[in-house]
Amino acid sequence: MADMSDPLPGSGVSFWTMAAAAVGSLLTLRTLVDSTPLTRAIAMISSWGLSFFATPGVTEWLGASHKQERILALVIAFLGANILAGLGTFGEKWRTDPQAAFAWLWSLWRGPPR
């Protein structure tokens, strides 16, 4: 029977940390909502990978416990997905209209037009 606390022996990442990273990559902000489905998928998969590989190092650097490691995985994946989707969406908008890309970027800071 598989041990649910260590799905990848020797990796230093527990099953629940991987689950937290997956949940964090699915949470959305406006950058993820404004992006295309392909950009969304790439951002979510990339942020999960980023969280998977970065969480053990960040946890060790901060001296965090195993419970805090799950929160760090969630936060790293959440921020990673939204930053990567934002960069992808900005790039897509830049290709068609650079001025609209900067207007979209400014609207992230100021909020949508009313």
BELLIN-V585462 format. One record per backbone hydrogen bond with DSSP energy under -1.0 kcal/mol. NH is the residue of the N-H (numbers start at 1). CO is the residue of the C=O. If there is no record, write none. Layout:
nh/co
NH/CO
NH/CO
This chain:
nh/co
6/3
11/8
18/14
19/15
20/16
21/17
22/18
23/19
24/20
25/21
27/23
33/29
34/30
40/36
41/37
42/38
43/39
44/40
45/41
46/42
47/43
48/44
49/45
50/46
51/47
52/48
53/49
54/50
55/51
58/54
59/55
60/56
61/57
62/58
63/59
64/59
69/65
70/66
71/67
72/68
73/69
74/70
75/71
76/72
77/73
78/74
79/75
80/76
81/77
82/78
83/79
84/80
85/81
86/82
87/83
88/84
89/85
90/86
91/87
92/88
93/89
94/90
95/91
96/92
97/93
101/97
102/98
103/99
104/100
105/101
106/102
107/103
108/104
110/106
111/107
